[in-house]
Amino acid sequence: MLDITGPLGNPSEFIHLDDETLKSKKILFIAGGLGSAPVYPQVKWLGLRNMRPDVIIGAKTKEMIIFENEMQTFAQNVFPATDDGSYGFKGLVTNLLEDLITNHNKKYDEVIAIGPMVMMKFVSQVAKKYDIKTTVSLNSIMVDGTGMCGACRVNVGGETKFTCVDGPEFDGHIVDFDEALRRQAMYKNQEQSANCKCMQQLAVNQ
């Protein structure tokens, strides 16, 4: 006999809002790297309800920008940003966020950020400076997704939460990103060692 536990985790808050309320809100999604993958279905869900958010897509280079065309189908505006300036805005997504607010008079009711932990940390700091509600998805630290391994444990507002059960989305202004980043780095040496062994084995097989 198979045992199934679920559902675990919580859906995005905005799905509980009626369409008229959604249309009255100005939402900005910030997708960093592979964060574009989970951002896209949320943008699509809103777009299908005639609520078109703005989207920032950040990556190191133009070649690493993903889901741009798909986002454009459902978003009001898509702003690509690359670290090396090879495409779109040159700089970090946080630089672009500040540029949109200060130089282009953009006003947002909420920022939803999904991407590397460090990116979400600084996005939250910038958005807080402008008193913008900030939601972050910590799905990147999940492992087994059942709440049993404890790897996705995070401090939110002074309380211990499990991303896969209590999240994955939290208020970015009260997440203890520094603690989460320290925990992410705990096995960095082992990861690098395993990666080196893998690359050596690949070289031998070739």
Secondary structure, 3 states (H helix, E strand, C coil): CCCCCCCCCCCCHHHHCCHHHHHCCCEEEEEEHHHHHHHHHHHHHHHCCCCCCEEEEEECCHHHCCCHHHHHHHCCEEEEEECCCCCCEECCHHHHHHHHHHHCCCCCCEEEEECCHHHHHHHHHHHHHCCCEEEEECHHHCCCCCCCCCCCEEEECCEEEEHHHHCCEEECCCECHHHHHHHHCCCHHHHHHHHHHHHHHHHHHC
